[in-house]
Amino acid sequence: MRPRSLLSRRSRAPRPSPPIAHAGARCGSLLAALALILAVGGCGGVQVGQRRTLRVAITEYRIDPGAASAPAGRLTLLIENDGRLKHNLVVLDGGRTLAALPPLPPGGRARLSIVLARGEYKLESTLGGDAKFGAQAFLTVR
């Protein structure tokens, strides 16, 4: 058997590794798919059931759930301040206040019953600029 020469080893081209651009494209595609799944999964939000009750948690700069849907008619909101600061809750219809809850201390709870017709409503905490920083949610009444 003849020994391999150094030249013959060099003549074999090394196996190319995938370019970084391809890896970035794969990663970008994966992130885009994940974003789409999250966006579609969050479209419907929470569905209010037969008891016509929606639990709402308010924290610093967030209202949970961020989106909900309910049938038209009486809806009871069970609100809890899970934050460390005072928060309130306002129900808005196109900028017009339909109902407002006074500020709740941290850990405070309240109940708000309201009759809503079909439409799109916004829930906000309006203390200290909360809404500007994300303390808002959307309610679709069908």
Secondary structure, 3 states (H helix, E strand, C coil): CCCCCHHHHHHCCCCCCCCHHHHHHHHHHHHHHHHHHHHHHHHCCEECCCCCEEEEEEECCEEECCEEEECCEEEEEEEEECCCCCEEEEEEECCEEEEEEEEECCCCEEEEEEEECCEEEEEECCHHHCHHHCCEEEEEEC
